[in-house]
Amino acid sequence: MDSYRWELPLSSAELNSTGYTHGNAKPHLFNQNTGYSHCGRYWQVPNYTDEVEYTGIEKHFCKRCLKKYKKIQE
């Protein structure tokens, strides 16, 4: 079973695949085994940053990742 957690994507090229994160980036749902976000936009070292708590305010989170999160919660 894969485990997931909400994290902000990092801006360091050594820790993620893009090397750039916009200042308005939303938290993404990261797979803790592979380091990939569910939407496929980011990769980063798993558990490197603090976890972001899901507050229920959907506009503050990645839409694609939020769909996955809701399926997991069912």
CHARMM-style PDB file with segment names, atoms N, HN, CA, C and O in Angstrom:
ATOM      1  N   MET     1       0.841  -1.188   0.000  1.00  0.00      PROA
ATOM      2  CA  MET     1       0.000   0.000   0.000  1.00  0.00      PROA
ATOM      3  C   MET     1       0.879   1.242   0.000  1.00  0.00      PROA
ATOM      4  O   MET     1       1.770   1.386   0.837  1.00  0.00      PROA
ATOM      5  N   ASP     2       0.622   2.119  -0.930  1.00  0.00      PROA
ATOM      6  HN  ASP     2      -0.102   2.002  -1.610  1.00  0.00      PROA
ATOM      7  CA  ASP     2       1.369   3.365  -0.988  1.00  0.00      PROA
ATOM      8  C   ASP     2       0.855   4.330   0.068  1.00  0.00      PROA
ATOM      9  O   ASP     2      -0.332   4.343   0.394  1.00  0.00      PROA
ATOM     10  N   SER     3       1.764   5.135   0.594  1.00  0.00      PROA
ATOM     11  HN  SER     3       2.729   5.125   0.330  1.00  0.00      PROA
ATOM     12  CA  SER     3       1.362   6.166   1.540  1.00  0.00      PROA
ATOM     13  C   SER     3       1.582   7.522   0.891  1.00  0.00      PROA
ATOM     14  O   SER     3       2.520   7.711   0.117  1.00  0.00      PROA
ATOM     15  N   TYR     4       0.714   8.451   1.213  1.00  0.00      PROA
ATOM     16  HN  TYR     4      -0.048   8.297   1.842  1.00  0.00      PROA
ATOM     17  CA  TYR     4       0.745   9.774   0.619  1.00  0.00      PROA
ATOM     18  C   TYR     4       0.738  10.828   1.719  1.00  0.00      PROA
ATOM     19  O   TYR     4       0.301  10.586   2.844  1.00  0.00      PROA
ATOM     20  N   ARG     5       1.242  12.014   1.352  1.00  0.00      PROA
ATOM     21  HN  ARG     5       1.598  12.211   0.438  1.00  0.00      PROA
ATOM     22  CA  ARG     5       1.114  13.150   2.259  1.00  0.00      PROA
ATOM     23  C   ARG     5       1.214  14.443   1.467  1.00  0.00      PROA
ATOM     24  O   ARG     5       1.833  14.491   0.405  1.00  0.00      PROA
ATOM     25  N   TRP     6       0.600  15.482   1.994  1.00  0.00      PROA
ATOM     26  HN  TRP     6       0.097  15.443   2.858  1.00  0.00      PROA
ATOM     27  CA  TRP     6       0.600  16.794   1.357  1.00  0.00      PROA
ATOM     28  C   TRP     6       1.899  17.509   1.689  1.00  0.00      PROA
ATOM     29  O   TRP     6       2.273  17.621   2.856  1.00  0.00      PROA
ATOM     30  N   GLU     7       2.589  17.995   0.653  1.00  0.00      PROA
ATOM     31  HN  GLU     7       2.285  17.903  -0.295  1.00  0.00      PROA
ATOM     32  CA  GLU     7       3.815  18.772   0.834  1.00  0.00      PROA
ATOM     33  C   GLU     7       3.853  19.868  -0.223  1.00  0.00      PROA
ATOM     34  O   GLU     7       3.292  19.720  -1.309  1.00  0.00      PROA
ATOM     35  N   LEU     8       4.519  20.966   0.107  1.00  0.00      PROA
ATOM     36  HN  LEU     8       4.975  21.086   0.989  1.00  0.00      PROA
ATOM     37  CA  LEU     8       4.789  21.991  -0.904  1.00  0.00      PROA
ATOM     38  C   LEU     8       5.960  21.528  -1.743  1.00  0.00      PROA
ATOM     39  O   LEU     8       6.935  21.008  -1.199  1.00  0.00      PROA
ATOM     40  N   PRO     9       5.893  21.700  -3.051  1.00  0.00      PROA
ATOM     41  CA  PRO     9       7.037  21.332  -3.887  1.00  0.00      PROA
ATOM     42  C   PRO     9       8.214  22.262  -3.623  1.00  0.00      PROA
ATOM     43  O   PRO     9       8.029  23.452  -3.368  1.00  0.00      PROA
ATOM     44  N   LEU    10       9.406  21.722  -3.685  1.00  0.00      PROA
ATOM     45  HN  LEU    10       9.556  20.755  -3.892  1.00  0.00      PROA
ATOM     46  CA  LEU    10      10.616  22.488  -3.411  1.00  0.00      PROA
ATOM     47  C   LEU    10      11.146  23.154  -4.668  1.00  0.00      PROA
ATOM     48  O   LEU    10      10.811  22.747  -5.781  1.00  0.00      PROA
ATOM     49  N   SER    11      11.971  24.176  -4.495  1.00  0.00      PROA
ATOM     50  HN  SER    11      12.243  24.507  -3.591  1.00  0.00      PROA
ATOM     51  CA  SER    11      12.497  24.892  -5.657  1.00  0.00      PROA
ATOM     52  C   SER    11      13.926  24.503  -6.003  1.00  0.00      PROA
ATOM     53  O   SER    11      14.479  25.032  -6.967  1.00  0.00      PROA
ATOM     54  N   SER    12      14.533  23.612  -5.263  1.00  0.00      PROA
ATOM     55  HN  SER    12      14.084  23.182  -4.480  1.00  0.00      PROA
ATOM     56  CA  SER    12      15.912  23.209  -5.506  1.00  0.00      PROA
ATOM     57  C   SER    12      16.004  22.163  -6.612  1.00  0.00      PROA
ATOM     58  O   SER    12      15.270  21.175  -6.589  1.00  0.00      PROA
ATOM     59  N   ALA    13      16.887  22.366  -7.571  1.00  0.00      PROA
ATOM     60  HN  ALA    13      17.484  23.168  -7.590  1.00  0.00      PROA
ATOM     61  CA  ALA    13      17.053  21.403  -8.671  1.00  0.00      PROA
ATOM     62  C   ALA    13      17.567  20.058  -8.169  1.00  0.00      PROA
ATOM     63  O   ALA    13      17.333  19.035  -8.812  1.00  0.00      PROA
ATOM     64  N   GLU    14      18.262  20.038  -7.035  1.00  0.00      PROA
ATOM     65  HN  GLU    14      18.452  20.869  -6.513  1.00  0.00      PROA
ATOM     66  CA  GLU    14      18.776  18.784  -6.495  1.00  0.00      PROA
ATOM     67  C   GLU    14      17.679  17.958  -5.830  1.00  0.00      PROA
ATOM     68  O   GLU    14      17.817  16.742  -5.701  1.00  0.00      PROA
ATOM     69  N   LEU    15      16.589  18.605  -5.405  1.00  0.00      PROA
ATOM     70  HN  LEU    15      16.477  19.593  -5.510  1.00  0.00      PROA
ATOM     71  CA  LEU    15      15.564  17.909  -4.645  1.00  0.00      PROA
ATOM     72  C   LEU    15      14.266  17.686  -5.415  1.00  0.00      PROA
ATOM     73  O   LEU    15      13.402  16.940  -4.955  1.00  0.00      PROA
ATOM     74  N   ASN    16      14.114  18.317  -6.578  1.00  0.00      PROA
ATOM     75  HN  ASN    16      14.816  18.923  -6.952  1.00  0.00      PROA
ATOM     76  CA  ASN    16      12.942  18.033  -7.404  1.00  0.00      PROA
ATOM     77  C   ASN    16      13.335  18.025  -8.866  1.00  0.00      PROA
ATOM     78  O   ASN    16      14.470  18.357  -9.208  1.00  0.00      PROA
ATOM     79  N   SER    17      12.416  17.653  -9.724  1.00  0.00      PROA
ATOM     80  HN  SER    17      11.494  17.384  -9.446  1.00  0.00      PROA
ATOM     81  CA  SER    17      12.750  17.446 -11.126  1.00  0.00      PROA
ATOM     82  C   SER    17      12.710  18.711 -11.966  1.00  0.00      PROA
ATOM     83  O   SER    17      13.266  18.721 -13.065  1.00  0.00      PROA
ATOM     84  N   THR    18      12.075  19.778 -11.496  1.00  0.00      PROA
ATOM     85  HN  THR    18      11.623  19.769 -10.604  1.00  0.00      PROA
ATOM     86  CA  THR    18      11.935  20.968 -12.322  1.00  0.00      PROA
ATOM     87  C   THR    18      12.962  22.048 -12.003  1.00  0.00      PROA
ATOM     88  O   THR    18      13.361  22.799 -12.893  1.00  0.00      PROA
ATOM     89  N   GLY    19      13.389  22.136 -10.761  1.00  0.00      PROA
ATOM     90  HN  GLY    19      13.065  21.526 -10.039  1.00  0.00      PROA
ATOM     91  CA  GLY    19      14.337  23.179 -10.372  1.00  0.00      PROA
ATOM     92  C   GLY    19      13.685  24.527 -10.180  1.00  0.00      PROA
ATOM     93  O   GLY    19      14.374  25.499  -9.870  1.00  0.00      PROA
ATOM     94  N   TYR    20      12.372  24.619 -10.355  1.00  0.00      PROA
ATOM     95  HN  TYR    20      11.812  23.830 -10.608  1.00  0.00      PROA
ATOM     96  CA  TYR    20      11.670  25.887 -10.199  1.00  0.00      PROA
ATOM     97  C   TYR    20      10.293  25.636  -9.607  1.00  0.00      PROA
ATOM     98  O   TYR    20       9.570  24.747 -10.058  1.00  0.00      PROA
ATOM     99  N   THR    21       9.937  26.404  -8.618  1.00  0.00      PROA
ATOM    100  HN  THR    21      10.524  27.126  -8.252  1.00  0.00      PROA
ATOM    101  CA  THR    21       8.603  26.342  -8.042  1.00  0.00      PROA
ATOM    102  C   THR    21       8.074  27.761  -7.945  1.00  0.00      PROA
ATOM    103  O   THR    21       8.725  28.628  -7.362  1.00  0.00      PROA
ATOM    104  N   HSD    22       6.923  28.001  -8.498  1.00  0.00      PROA
ATOM    105  HN  HSD    22       6.395  27.297  -8.972  1.00  0.00      PROA
ATOM    106  CA  HSD    22       6.317  29.325  -8.473  1.00  0.00      PROA
ATOM    107  C   HSD    22       5.984  29.704  -7.031  1.00  0.00      PROA
ATOM    108  O   HSD    22       5.672  28.840  -6.212  1.00  0.00      PROA
ATOM    109  N   GLY    23       6.050  30.956  -6.736  1.00  0.00      PROA
ATOM    110  HN  GLY    23       6.304  31.659  -7.401  1.00  0.00      PROA
ATOM    111  CA  GLY    23       5.765  31.440  -5.388  1.00  0.00      PROA
ATOM    112  C   GLY    23       4.354  31.165  -4.913  1.00  0.00      PROA
ATOM    113  O   GLY    23       4.105  31.127  -3.708  1.00  0.00      PROA
ATOM    114  N   ASN    24       3.431  30.973  -5.832  1.00  0.00      PROA
ATOM    115  HN  ASN    24       3.633  31.004  -6.811  1.00  0.00      PROA
ATOM    116  CA  ASN    24       2.050  30.678  -5.461  1.00  0.00      PROA
ATOM    117  C   ASN    24       1.740  29.186  -5.532  1.00  0.00      PROA
ATOM    118  O   ASN    24       0.573  28.804  -5.629  1.00  0.00      PROA
ATOM    119  N   ALA    25       2.748  28.353  -5.487  1.00  0.00      PROA
ATOM    120  HN  ALA    25       3.695  28.663  -5.409  1.00  0.00      PROA
ATOM    121  CA  ALA    25       2.540  26.902  -5.597  1.00  0.00      PROA
ATOM    122  C   ALA    25       1.631  26.408  -4.475  1.00  0.00      PROA
ATOM    123  O   ALA    25       1.697  26.868  -3.335  1.00  0.00      PROA
ATOM    124  N   LYS    26       0.793  25.465  -4.841  1.00  0.00      PROA
ATOM    125  HN  LYS    26       0.739  25.091  -5.767  1.00  0.00      PROA
ATOM    126  CA  LYS    26      -0.121  24.857  -3.884  1.00  0.00      PROA
ATOM    127  C   LYS    26       0.475  23.542  -3.400  1.00  0.00      PROA
ATOM    128  O   LYS    26       1.304  22.954  -4.094  1.00  0.00      PROA
ATOM    129  N   PRO    27       0.073  23.070  -2.224  1.00  0.00      PROA
ATOM    130  CA  PRO    27       0.522  21.763  -1.770  1.00  0.00      PROA
ATOM    131  C   PRO    27       0.058  20.664  -2.724  1.00  0.00      PROA
ATOM    132  O   PRO    27      -1.041  20.722  -3.277  1.00  0.00      PROA
ATOM    133  N   HSD    28       0.915  19.668  -2.903  1.00  0.00      PROA
ATOM    134  HN  HSD    28       1.807  19.621  -2.453  1.00  0.00      PROA
ATOM    135  CA  HSD    28       0.617  18.527  -3.768  1.00  0.00      PROA
ATOM    136  C   HSD    28       0.653  17.254  -2.930  1.00  0.00      PROA
ATOM    137  O   HSD    28       1.299  17.198  -1.884  1.00  0.00      PROA
ATOM    138  N   LEU    29      -0.050  16.240  -3.411  1.00  0.00      PROA
ATOM    139  HN  LEU    29      -0.575  16.287  -4.261  1.00  0.00      PROA
ATOM    140  CA  LEU    29      -0.106  14.948  -2.735  1.00  0.00      PROA
ATOM    141  C   LEU    29       1.046  14.091  -3.250  1.00  0.00      PROA
ATOM    142  O   LEU    29       1.020  13.636  -4.394  1.00  0.00      PROA
ATOM    143  N   PHE    30       2.058  13.870  -2.408  1.00  0.00      PROA
ATOM    144  HN  PHE    30       2.079  14.239  -1.479  1.00  0.00      PROA
ATOM    145  CA  PHE    30       3.253  13.125  -2.807  1.00  0.00      PROA
ATOM    146  C   PHE    30       3.200  11.689  -2.316  1.00  0.00      PROA
ATOM    147  O   PHE    30       2.813  11.420  -1.179  1.00  0.00      PROA
ATOM    148  N   ASN    31       3.596  10.770  -3.191  1.00  0.00      PROA
ATOM    149  HN  ASN    31       3.910  10.988  -4.115  1.00  0.00      PROA
ATOM    150  CA  ASN    31       3.743   9.364  -2.840  1.00  0.00      PROA
ATOM    151  C   ASN    31       5.030   9.236  -2.032  1.00  0.00      PROA
ATOM    152  O   ASN    31       6.092   9.658  -2.490  1.00  0.00      PROA
ATOM    153  N   GLN    32       4.947   8.664  -0.846  1.00  0.00      PROA
ATOM    154  HN  GLN    32       4.085   8.322  -0.473  1.00  0.00      PROA
ATOM    155  CA  GLN    32       6.101   8.585   0.035  1.00  0.00      PROA
ATOM    156  C   GLN    32       7.103   7.512  -0.361  1.00  0.00      PROA
ATOM    157  O   GLN    32       8.225   7.496   0.144  1.00  0.00      PROA
ATOM    158  N   ASN    33       6.711   6.615  -1.260  1.00  0.00      PROA
ATOM    159  HN  ASN    33       5.799   6.628  -1.671  1.00  0.00      PROA
ATOM    160  CA  ASN    33       7.630   5.580  -1.732  1.00  0.00      PROA
ATOM    161  C   ASN    33       8.408   6.028  -2.957  1.00  0.00      PROA
ATOM    162  O   ASN    33       9.605   5.761  -3.065  1.00  0.00      PROA
ATOM    163  N   THR    34       7.741   6.705  -3.879  1.00  0.00      PROA
ATOM    164  HN  THR    34       6.769   6.921  -3.791  1.00  0.00      PROA
ATOM    165  CA  THR    34       8.383   7.088  -5.135  1.00  0.00      PROA
ATOM    166  C   THR    34       8.852   8.533  -5.167  1.00  0.00      PROA
ATOM    167  O   THR    34       9.783   8.857  -5.904  1.00  0.00      PROA
ATOM    168  N   GLY    35       8.227   9.413  -4.382  1.00  0.00      PROA
ATOM    169  HN  GLY    35       7.470   9.150  -3.783  1.00  0.00      PROA
ATOM    170  CA  GLY    35       8.577  10.830  -4.380  1.00  0.00      PROA
ATOM    171  C   GLY    35       7.847  11.637  -5.441  1.00  0.00      PROA
ATOM    172  O   GLY    35       8.062  12.845  -5.542  1.00  0.00      PROA
ATOM    173  N   TYR    36       6.981  11.000  -6.243  1.00  0.00      PROA
ATOM    174  HN  TYR    36       6.806  10.019  -6.161  1.00  0.00      PROA
ATOM    175  CA  TYR    36       6.243  11.709  -7.290  1.00  0.00      PROA
ATOM    176  C   TYR    36       4.929  12.252  -6.742  1.00  0.00      PROA
ATOM    177  O   TYR    36       4.270  11.612  -5.922  1.00  0.00      PROA
ATOM    178  N   SER    37       4.556  13.453  -7.215  1.00  0.00      PROA
ATOM    179  HN  SER    37       5.092  13.973  -7.881  1.00  0.00      PROA
ATOM    180  CA  SER    37       3.232  13.973  -6.880  1.00  0.00      PROA
ATOM    181  C   SER    37       2.220  13.215  -7.728  1.00  0.00      PROA
ATOM    182  O   SER    37       2.540  12.738  -8.817  1.00  0.00      PROA
ATOM    183  N   HSD    38       1.006  13.111  -7.223  1.00  0.00      PROA
ATOM    184  HN  HSD    38       0.747  13.498  -6.338  1.00  0.00      PROA
ATOM    185  CA  HSD    38       0.012  12.332  -7.954  1.00  0.00      PROA
ATOM    186  C   HSD    38      -0.297  12.952  -9.310  1.00  0.00      PROA
ATOM    187  O   HSD    38      -0.583  12.224 -10.260  1.00  0.00      PROA
ATOM    188  N   CYS    39      -0.248  14.259  -9.426  1.00  0.00      PROA
ATOM    189  HN  CYS    39      -0.015  14.851  -8.654  1.00  0.00      PROA
ATOM    190  CA  CYS    39      -0.563  14.910 -10.702  1.00  0.00      PROA
ATOM    191  C   CYS    39       0.571  14.757 -11.713  1.00  0.00      PROA
ATOM    192  O   CYS    39       0.379  15.027 -12.899  1.00  0.00      PROA
ATOM    193  N   GLY    40       1.749  14.329 -11.260  1.00  0.00      PROA
ATOM    194  HN  GLY    40       1.906  14.110 -10.297  1.00  0.00      PROA
ATOM    195  CA  GLY    40       2.874  14.104 -12.153  1.00  0.00      PROA
ATOM    196  C   GLY    40       3.710  15.341 -12.444  1.00  0.00      PROA
ATOM    197  O   GLY    40       4.638  15.279 -13.251  1.00  0.00      PROA
ATOM    198  N   ARG    41       3.407  16.441 -11.816  1.00  0.00      PROA
ATOM    199  HN  ARG    41       2.653  16.492 -11.160  1.00  0.00      PROA
ATOM    200  CA  ARG    41       4.142  17.681 -12.077  1.00  0.00      PROA
ATOM    201  C   ARG    41       5.470  17.761 -11.334  1.00  0.00      PROA
ATOM    202  O   ARG    41       6.388  18.449 -11.782  1.00  0.00      PROA
ATOM    203  N   TYR    42       5.584  17.066 -10.204  1.00  0.00      PROA
ATOM    204  HN  TYR    42       4.839  16.507  -9.840  1.00  0.00      PROA
ATOM    205  CA  TYR    42       6.773  17.217  -9.369  1.00  0.00      PROA
ATOM    206  C   TYR    42       7.312  15.870  -8.904  1.00  0.00      PROA
ATOM    207  O   TYR    42       6.574  14.895  -8.761  1.00  0.00      PROA
ATOM    208  N   TRP    43       8.607  15.848  -8.675  1.00  0.00      PROA
ATOM    209  HN  TRP    43       9.206  16.639  -8.791  1.00  0.00      PROA
ATOM    210  CA  TRP    43       9.282  14.762  -7.968  1.00  0.00      PROA
ATOM    211  C   TRP    43      10.192  15.429  -6.955  1.00  0.00      PROA
ATOM    212  O   TRP    43      10.847  16.425  -7.262  1.00  0.00      PROA
ATOM    213  N   GLN    44      10.235  14.887  -5.755  1.00  0.00      PROA
ATOM    214  HN  GLN    44       9.703  14.078  -5.505  1.00  0.00      PROA
ATOM    215  CA  GLN    44      11.169  15.376  -4.758  1.00  0.00      PROA
ATOM    216  C   GLN    44      11.463  14.276  -3.755  1.00  0.00      PROA
ATOM    217  O   GLN    44      10.745  13.279  -3.673  1.00  0.00      PROA
ATOM    218  N   VAL    45      12.521  14.471  -3.001  1.00  0.00      PROA
ATOM    219  HN  VAL    45      13.104  15.281  -3.067  1.00  0.00      PROA
ATOM    220  CA  VAL    45      12.928  13.497  -2.001  1.00  0.00      PROA
ATOM    221  C   VAL    45      11.783  13.319  -1.001  1.00  0.00      PROA
ATOM    222  O   VAL    45      11.343  14.301  -0.402  1.00  0.00      PROA
ATOM    223  N   PRO    46      11.291  12.096  -0.806  1.00  0.00      PROA
ATOM    224  CA  PRO    46      10.179  11.872   0.122  1.00  0.00      PROA
ATOM    225  C   PRO    46      10.526  12.294   1.548  1.00  0.00      PROA
ATOM    226  O   PRO    46      11.646  12.094   2.016  1.00  0.00      PROA
ATOM    227  N   ASN    47       9.546  12.878   2.224  1.00  0.00      PROA
ATOM    228  HN  ASN    47       8.636  13.041   1.844  1.00  0.00      PROA
ATOM    229  CA  ASN    47       9.641  13.287   3.629  1.00  0.00      PROA
ATOM    230  C   ASN    47      10.729  14.321   3.895  1.00  0.00      PROA
ATOM    231  O   ASN    47      11.212  14.424   5.022  1.00  0.00      PROA
ATOM    232  N   TYR    48      11.122  15.084   2.887  1.00  0.00      PROA
ATOM    233  HN  TYR    48      10.730  15.000   1.971  1.00  0.00      PROA
ATOM    234  CA  TYR    48      12.166  16.075   3.072  1.00  0.00      PROA
ATOM    235  C   TYR    48      11.623  17.349   3.719  1.00  0.00      PROA
ATOM    236  O   TYR    48      12.336  18.027   4.460  1.00  0.00      PROA
ATOM    237  N   THR    49      10.367  17.671   3.440  1.00  0.00      PROA
ATOM    238  HN  THR    49       9.788  17.120   2.839  1.00  0.00      PROA
ATOM    239  CA  THR    49       9.759  18.873   4.002  1.00  0.00      PROA
ATOM    240  C   THR    49       8.668  18.506   4.993  1.00  0.00      PROA
ATOM    241  O   THR    49       8.291  17.341   5.123  1.00  0.00      PROA
ATOM    242  N   ASP    50       8.171  19.511   5.684  1.00  0.00      PROA
ATOM    243  HN  ASP    50       8.477  20.457   5.579  1.00  0.00      PROA
ATOM    244  CA  ASP    50       7.086  19.296   6.637  1.00  0.00      PROA
ATOM    245  C   ASP    50       5.792  18.977   5.897  1.00  0.00      PROA
ATOM    246  O   ASP    50       5.555  19.453   4.787  1.00  0.00      PROA
ATOM    247  N   GLU    51       4.975  18.171   6.532  1.00  0.00      PROA
ATOM    248  HN  GLU    51       5.168  17.784   7.434  1.00  0.00      PROA
ATOM    249  CA  GLU    51       3.681  17.833   5.958  1.00  0.00      PROA
ATOM    250  C   GLU    51       2.731  19.010   6.111  1.00  0.00      PROA
ATOM    251  O   GLU    51       2.745  19.706   7.126  1.00  0.00      PROA
ATOM    252  N   VAL    52       1.909  19.225   5.093  1.00  0.00      PROA
ATOM    253  HN  VAL    52       1.898  18.659   4.268  1.00  0.00      PROA
ATOM    254  CA  VAL    52       0.888  20.270   5.122  1.00  0.00      PROA
ATOM    255  C   VAL    52      -0.432  19.597   5.457  1.00  0.00      PROA
ATOM    256  O   VAL    52      -0.803  18.611   4.819  1.00  0.00      PROA
ATOM    257  N   GLU    53      -1.137  20.109   6.438  1.00  0.00      PROA
ATOM    258  HN  GLU    53      -0.836  20.910   6.956  1.00  0.00      PROA
ATOM    259  CA  GLU    53      -2.409  19.521   6.841  1.00  0.00      PROA
ATOM    260  C   GLU    53      -3.508  19.953   5.873  1.00  0.00      PROA
ATOM    261  O   GLU    53      -3.616  21.130   5.530  1.00  0.00      PROA
ATOM    262  N   TYR    54      -4.320  18.994   5.437  1.00  0.00      PROA
ATOM    263  HN  TYR    54      -4.232  18.038   5.715  1.00  0.00      PROA
ATOM    264  CA  TYR    54      -5.448  19.308   4.565  1.00  0.00      PROA
ATOM    265  C   TYR    54      -6.513  20.006   5.401  1.00  0.00      PROA
ATOM    266  O   TYR    54      -7.038  19.434   6.356  1.00  0.00      PROA
ATOM    267  N   THR    55      -6.828  21.244   5.035  1.00  0.00      PROA
ATOM    268  HN  THR    55      -6.402  21.708   4.258  1.00  0.00      PROA
ATOM    269  CA  THR    55      -7.745  22.064   5.821  1.00  0.00      PROA
ATOM    270  C   THR    55      -9.182  21.998   5.329  1.00  0.00      PROA
ATOM    271  O   THR    55     -10.091  22.468   6.013  1.00  0.00      PROA
ATOM    272  N   GLY    56      -9.399  21.422   4.156  1.00  0.00      PROA
ATOM    273  HN  GLY    56      -8.660  21.041   3.600  1.00  0.00      PROA
ATOM    274  CA  GLY    56     -10.732  21.367   3.591  1.00  0.00      PROA
ATOM    275  C   GLY    56     -11.028  22.532   2.660  1.00  0.00      PROA
ATOM    276  O   GLY    56     -12.074  22.549   2.012  1.00  0.00      PROA
ATOM    277  N   ILE    57     -10.133  23.500   2.581  1.00  0.00      PROA
ATOM    278  HN  ILE    57      -9.282  23.486   3.107  1.00  0.00      PROA
ATOM    279  CA  ILE    57     -10.304  24.623   1.658  1.00  0.00      PROA
ATOM    280  C   ILE    57      -9.664  24.207   0.343  1.00  0.00      PROA
ATOM    281  O   ILE    57      -8.452  24.329   0.167  1.00  0.00      PROA
ATOM    282  N   GLU    58     -10.479  23.719  -0.573  1.00  0.00      PROA
ATOM    283  HN  GLU    58     -11.464  23.621  -0.430  1.00  0.00      PROA
ATOM    284  CA  GLU    58      -9.986  23.079  -1.788  1.00  0.00      PROA
ATOM    285  C   GLU    58      -9.180  24.000  -2.690  1.00  0.00      PROA
ATOM    286  O   GLU    58      -8.282  23.526  -3.387  1.00  0.00      PROA
ATOM    287  N   LYS    59      -9.463  25.289  -2.703  1.00  0.00      PROA
ATOM    288  HN  LYS    59     -10.192  25.674  -2.137  1.00  0.00      PROA
ATOM    289  CA  LYS    59      -8.752  26.198  -3.601  1.00  0.00      PROA
ATOM    290  C   LYS    59      -7.283  26.361  -3.227  1.00  0.00      PROA
ATOM    291  O   LYS    59      -6.506  26.913  -4.006  1.00  0.00      PROA
ATOM    292  N   HSD    60      -6.894  25.888  -2.041  1.00  0.00      PROA
ATOM    293  HN  HSD    60      -7.526  25.440  -1.408  1.00  0.00      PROA
ATOM    294  CA  HSD    60      -5.506  25.995  -1.597  1.00  0.00      PROA
ATOM    295  C   HSD    60      -4.668  24.775  -1.957  1.00  0.00      PROA
ATOM    296  O   HSD    60      -3.480  24.738  -1.636  1.00  0.00      PROA
ATOM    297  N   PHE    61      -5.255  23.769  -2.618  1.00  0.00      PROA
ATOM    298  HN  PHE    61      -6.220  23.799  -2.879  1.00  0.00      PROA
ATOM    299  CA  PHE    61      -4.560  22.522  -2.925  1.00  0.00      PROA
ATOM    300  C   PHE    61      -4.660  22.205  -4.415  1.00  0.00      PROA
ATOM    301  O   PHE    61      -5.596  22.637  -5.088  1.00  0.00      PROA
ATOM    302  N   CYS    62      -3.687  21.446  -4.926  1.00  0.00      PROA
ATOM    303  HN  CYS    62      -2.927  21.095  -4.380  1.00  0.00      PROA
ATOM    304  CA  CYS    62      -3.676  21.037  -6.333  1.00  0.00      PROA
ATOM    305  C   CYS    62      -4.957  20.260  -6.655  1.00  0.00      PROA
ATOM    306  O   CYS    62      -5.316  19.325  -5.939  1.00  0.00      PROA
ATOM    307  N   LYS    63      -5.640  20.650  -7.729  1.00  0.00      PROA
ATOM    308  HN  LYS    63      -5.348  21.410  -8.310  1.00  0.00      PROA
ATOM    309  CA  LYS    63      -6.915  20.024  -8.081  1.00  0.00      PROA
ATOM    310  C   LYS    63      -6.762  18.555  -8.446  1.00  0.00      PROA
ATOM    311  O   LYS    63      -7.564  17.721  -8.024  1.00  0.00      PROA
ATOM    312  N   ARG    64      -5.742  18.236  -9.223  1.00  0.00      PROA
ATOM    313  HN  ARG    64      -5.091  18.913  -9.566  1.00  0.00      PROA
ATOM    314  CA  ARG    64      -5.533  16.836  -9.641  1.00  0.00      PROA
ATOM    315  C   ARG    64      -5.194  15.952  -8.440  1.00  0.00      PROA
ATOM    316  O   ARG    64      -5.708  14.841  -8.310  1.00  0.00      PROA
ATOM    317  N   CYS    65      -4.339  16.450  -7.583  1.00  0.00      PROA
ATOM    318  HN  CYS    65      -3.921  17.353  -7.689  1.00  0.00      PROA
ATOM    319  CA  CYS    65      -3.963  15.684  -6.389  1.00  0.00      PROA
ATOM    320  C   CYS    65      -5.144  15.543  -5.435  1.00  0.00      PROA
ATOM    321  O   CYS    65      -5.283  14.524  -4.759  1.00  0.00      PROA
ATOM    322  N   LEU    66      -5.987  16.557  -5.384  1.00  0.00      PROA
ATOM    323  HN  LEU    66      -5.874  17.385  -5.933  1.00  0.00      PROA
ATOM    324  CA  LEU    66      -7.150  16.527  -4.500  1.00  0.00      PROA
ATOM    325  C   LEU    66      -8.123  15.423  -4.901  1.00  0.00      PROA
ATOM    326  O   LEU    66      -8.744  14.801  -4.039  1.00  0.00      PROA
ATOM    327  N   LYS    67      -8.258  15.176  -6.199  1.00  0.00      PROA
ATOM    328  HN  LYS    67      -7.754  15.681  -6.899  1.00  0.00      PROA
ATOM    329  CA  LYS    67      -9.116  14.074  -6.664  1.00  0.00      PROA
ATOM    330  C   LYS    67      -8.613  12.736  -6.108  1.00  0.00      PROA
ATOM    331  O   LYS    67      -9.401  11.924  -5.625  1.00  0.00      PROA
ATOM    332  N   LYS    68      -7.305  12.517  -6.180  1.00  0.00      PROA
ATOM    333  HN  LYS    68      -6.665  13.177  -6.573  1.00  0.00      PROA
ATOM    334  CA  LYS    68      -6.708  11.284  -5.668  1.00  0.00      PROA
ATOM    335  C   LYS    68      -6.940  11.175  -4.161  1.00  0.00      PROA
ATOM    336  O   LYS    68      -7.291  10.110  -3.653  1.00  0.00      PROA
ATOM    337  N   TYR    69      -6.743  12.267  -3.467  1.00  0.00      PROA
ATOM    338  HN  TYR    69      -6.458  13.132  -3.880  1.00  0.00      PROA
ATOM    339  CA  TYR    69      -6.909  12.280  -2.010  1.00  0.00      PROA
ATOM    340  C   TYR    69      -8.338  11.892  -1.626  1.00  0.00      PROA
ATOM    341  O   TYR    69      -8.547  11.128  -0.684  1.00  0.00      PROA
ATOM    342  N   LYS    70      -9.302  12.412  -2.349  1.00  0.00      PROA
ATOM    343  HN  LYS    70      -9.133  13.032  -3.115  1.00  0.00      PROA
ATOM    344  CA  LYS    70     -10.699  12.102  -2.049  1.00  0.00      PROA
ATOM    345  C   LYS    70     -11.004  10.630  -2.301  1.00  0.00      PROA
ATOM    346  O   LYS    70     -11.776  10.023  -1.559  1.00  0.00      PROA
ATOM    347  N   LYS    71     -10.405  10.050  -3.341  1.00  0.00      PROA
ATOM    348  HN  LYS    71      -9.778  10.543  -3.944  1.00  0.00      PROA
ATOM    349  CA  LYS    71     -10.604   8.617  -3.610  1.00  0.00      PROA
ATOM    350  C   LYS    71      -9.985   7.772  -2.507  1.00  0.00      PROA
ATOM    351  O   LYS    71     -10.548   6.750  -2.116  1.00  0.00      PROA
ATOM    352  N   ILE    72      -8.832   8.192  -2.005  1.00  0.00      PROA
ATOM    353  HN  ILE    72      -8.374   9.022  -2.323  1.00  0.00      PROA
ATOM    354  CA  ILE    72      -8.168   7.456  -0.930  1.00  0.00      PROA
ATOM    355  C   ILE    72      -9.016   7.485   0.348  1.00  0.00      PROA
ATOM    356  O   ILE    72      -9.084   6.495   1.077  1.00  0.00      PROA
ATOM    357  N   GLN    73      -9.656   8.620   0.609  1.00  0.00      PROA
ATOM    358  HN  GLN    73      -9.600   9.424   0.016  1.00  0.00      PROA
ATOM    359  CA  GLN    73     -10.431   8.798   1.829  1.00  0.00      PROA
ATOM    360  C   GLN    73     -11.751   8.035   1.830  1.00  0.00      PROA
ATOM    361  O   GLN    73     -12.347   7.839   2.889  1.00  0.00      PROA
ATOM    362  N   GLU    74     -12.218   7.600   0.655  1.00  0.00      PROA
ATOM    363  HN  GLU    74     -11.734   7.759  -0.206  1.00  0.00      PROA
ATOM    364  CA  GLU    74     -13.511   6.886   0.586  1.00  0.00      PROA
ATOM    365  C   GLU    74     -13.412   5.506   1.159  1.00  0.00      PROA
ATOM    366  OT1 GLU    74     -14.401   4.774   1.180  1.00  0.00      PROA
TER     367      GLU     74
END
